[in-house]
Amino acid sequence: MLKYRLSIPFIAFSFMASCQSASITEEPLESVLQENLEAPPPTTGEDVFAPDYWDDAELVWSDEFDGTELSQENWKFETGNNGWGNNELQNYQNEGNVEVSNGTLKIIAKKENVDGSMYTSARLNSKKEFTFGKIEIRAKIPEDKGKGIWPALWMLGNNINSVGWPACGEIDIMEYVSYSPNEVHFTIHSTANNHVKGTQITSGPVPLETIEEEFHTYGVLWTDKYMKFYIDTEDNIKLNFLRPNISNSDNWPFSKPFYFLMNIAIGGNWGGLEGVDDSIFPAVMEVDYVRVYQK
């Protein structure tokens, strides 16, 4: 999470948290591939491009956010006010900024001074990790009241502590910046393709007129051959990223476990491009469920 983007809407690519701004350039194939290629993963014998491939996928994990408490088995807090690589302004807290009620999780960004930060929010990481599947998160973005917030639903590779970002890989299932209402973004980051280089793979801004008023399902169909990002239904694809024909850990770090992150950032290199309107707080993102289906 946290990036400027190379706008490449709804294109299938055959090449190829949060972070900083960069000039936008597109690198040729040769410049993003490494000589040391990895062996391809074993095939299952199934055609992942078949129209009915996902029909028999089964629910293997979910959080429906029933009850009145966040599941400590499913989630942990990531805390602090270190800017998170994007010059963000919030101090992530482990209490006071999350509520579970009436069947939804509420992540709440507030205007309050804690340890030198003028704002507080929450950043949740899943304890579960997944490789491939149909990923769906149903959520409603905070009410459109002004500039300065940056909600995100995303995933990071579980080897981030050993290889760092962007080598771990990043899958942005949904990003939104409140200075640009009625739009959503889907993005992929890797060593070869990331916002620092200006080579990130992104949908660009996708119009969604009811993003602040209604719940929508943000989904990813993820196999060892592709990632397809959609809104509400599987046939409403907004970004289609194919695994490069010649792939390695630099351009396809996506055949290993990833974990979920959910947060509201405040300000920062992207979310704060047009400043922060203090009248918008508290700002609440609601999450109805997170679900993982696998074959």
N, C-alpha and C positions, 0 to 999 in steps of 0.2 A: 504494500500500500504506500502511497506517497510517490507520485511521479507526474512528470509531464509526459505527453503521449504522442506517438507517431500514429496518426489516424489511418487505420487500415480496416474499414468496416466490411464485415461479412465476406471475407476472402479466405479461401483455403490455401494455406501456405505449404509449399513443398521445400522451403529452406528455413533455413534458420541456423507493517509489518509493518516496517515501513521504511523513504530513501531520498534524492535531490533533483534539482532541475538541470536541464541540459539542452543544447541546441539540437534540433531535429534533423538527423541525417539517416539515410538508409544505406547500410553496408552491403556490398556484394556478397554472394555466396561464399567465395573463396576466403573472405576476411573473417568469417564467423565459424569456420570449421577448423578442427584440430587434426594433426596428423595421426595421433594415437586414437584410433577408433575403438569403441567398445563392441563386444559381441552382442548381436541382437538378442532380445529376450526370447524364450521358447514360445512357440505358437500353441494355441489351444485347439486348432483345427476348425474353429468356428470363424465365420466371416463377420468381423466386427462392423463391416459396412452394410450388412444386410438390413433391410428396412425393419425387420421384426427382431433384431438382435436383442434389444432391451426388454422385449415383451415378458420374458420369464425371469427378469431380475427380481431378487427377493430382498426384502428389507432386513438388513443385518445389524443396524444400529440407529437409534434415534433419541432425541430429547424433545418431548412434547411440551415441556415447561408447565406441567400440571402441578398442583399444590401451591405452597407458599414459600418454598426455599429453593435456592439454586442447588443442583446436584453436585456435591463435592466429589462424587465418583466420576462425573463427566467433565468437570471444568475446574480450572485453577486461574487465579488472578495473576496478571503481570503488572507490577506497580512501578511508580517513579515519575520523575519530572525532568528527564534528561534530554528531551527534545526528540528522541526516537529517530535520529538520523535525518529529520525533516524540519528541524527548528520549530517543532510543535510547542504549544503553550500550556497544555493540560498537565495536571499531575494525576496519574492513574492511581486510584484508591482501591483497597480491597473491602471496603464497606461504605455504605451511604450512597452509592451510585448504581446499584443494581436492585431490582425488585422483581419477584415472580408472583403474579396474581392474575386471576381470571384467564388462565390458560396461556399467558404470554410472558416472555422475559422482557423486562424494560431495562435498557442501558441509558443512564441519565447523565447528561453533561450539565454542569452547574457553574455559575459565576460565584466563586468563593476562593478566598486566599488561603492556600495551604502550603507551607514550607517554601514560600517565595513565588509560587505559581498563582495566577489570578483565577484559574479555572480548575475544576476537577472533572474526572470522567472515569470510565472503567474499560479495561481491556481483558477479555476472557480468552484463554487458550484451552482447547480440548485436551483431555488426557488420553483420549483414544486417537489412533493413527490409522490411516487407510491408504491402500494402493489400488487405484482404479475403482470405477463404480459410477452409478448415477447419483449425483450429489444434489440435494435440493434444500434450500433455506427459504422459508416463507417469512417475509418481514415487511414492516412499514417504516419508511424513513420519517425523521422528525418533521413536524409541520413547517411549512415554508414561511419563516418569519424574518429572515435576513441572512446576512453573509457571515461566514467564519467557521462553520462546522464541516466535518469530513467523516461521515460514517462509512464503515467498510465491513464486509463479510468476505473472508479470504482464507488462504491456506499457505503454509510454509513447509518445506522439506524438513524432516526430523533430524537431519545431519547439520543443521545450521550452526550449532555450537562448535563443530569440528571444521567445517569448510567455509562458514560465513555466508553472507548474502553478497551477490546474487547466485553464487554457486549452488546453494541449497535448492533454488527454484522457488517461485512464488506464483500462486494461482489466485487472481482476484475475481471472486465470484460476483461481487457487487461493490462498486465504489460510487460515491456521490459527493459533490461539493455544493454547498448551499448558495454560493454566489451564482450558480448556474442551475436554477431549478428546472424541474420537469425533464431531467436527463439522467441517465445511468451509464456507467463505464464498466467494461470487462477487459482485463489485461493479463498478460503472461510475462514473467520476467525470468531470465536465466543469465548465465555469464555472457553468452553471445548476444542476447536480446534483452536490454534493460534500459531504463530511463536515463541512467548516467551517460550511456553512449548515445542516447536518442534512438535506440533500435528496438525498443519494447514492442511487443505484439499486442495491439489493442483494437477494440471496436471503435474507438473514438466515442464521442457523445451519442448515445442512443436515445431518441425521444421517448418519454414515458410520462404522459400528461398527468397521470394519477399517482405518481410515485410517492408523493407526500400525503395523499389522502386515503389511499387504499393499500391493503396487503397485496404483495405480488410474490410469486415464486421465482427465485433466481437459481438456475440449475446449470450443471455441467455434466455432460456425458464424457467419461474419461476412460480411455483404453490405452494399450501400448502403441496404438497407431494414431490417436487423435485426441483432442479436447474440443468439445462443441458446447458453447455457452448459449443459454436460452432464457427467455422470460415466459413464465406461466405454463407453456406447453412445449414438448420436445420438438415440435415442428416449427417453433418460432425461434430459429437459430439466429444469433446476432454476431457470433464470432466463431469461425471454424479454423482450428489450427492443426495441421497435419504434422506428424512426426517427420523430420527431415529424412530424405532417402539415405543420406550418409549422416548418421547420428552419433553423438557422443555426450559426455556429461556436460559439456559447455552449451550445447543447443537443445538437449533433451534430458534434463535431470528429473523427469517426471515418471520414472518407472520404479519408484521406491515410496516408502510411507510419507505421508503428509498429515499435518494436524490443522484443525480449524482455529481461526482467530475471529473475534467479533469486537468491535470497538467504535467509539466516536472520538476522533481527534479534533482538536481546536486549533485554528490557525495553521501555520506550517507553510512549507514552500509551495504547496498547491492549494490546500484548503484556505490559506490566508492570503491568497494573491490580491484580494480586494478588501482586506482588513477583516475585523471581527466586530459585529454589531452586538453589544452587550445586552440589548433588549430581547434577544432571541432565547435567553436562558430562563428556566431550564429547558433543554432540548432532549426529547425522548425518542429513541429508536426501539420499536417493539419487534420481537422475534417470536413467531408462532411455533415454529419447529425447525429442527435440523435433522435431515434424514439421509441415510446412506443405503443404497440398493446395490447389490452385487450379483453377478452371475453364479 
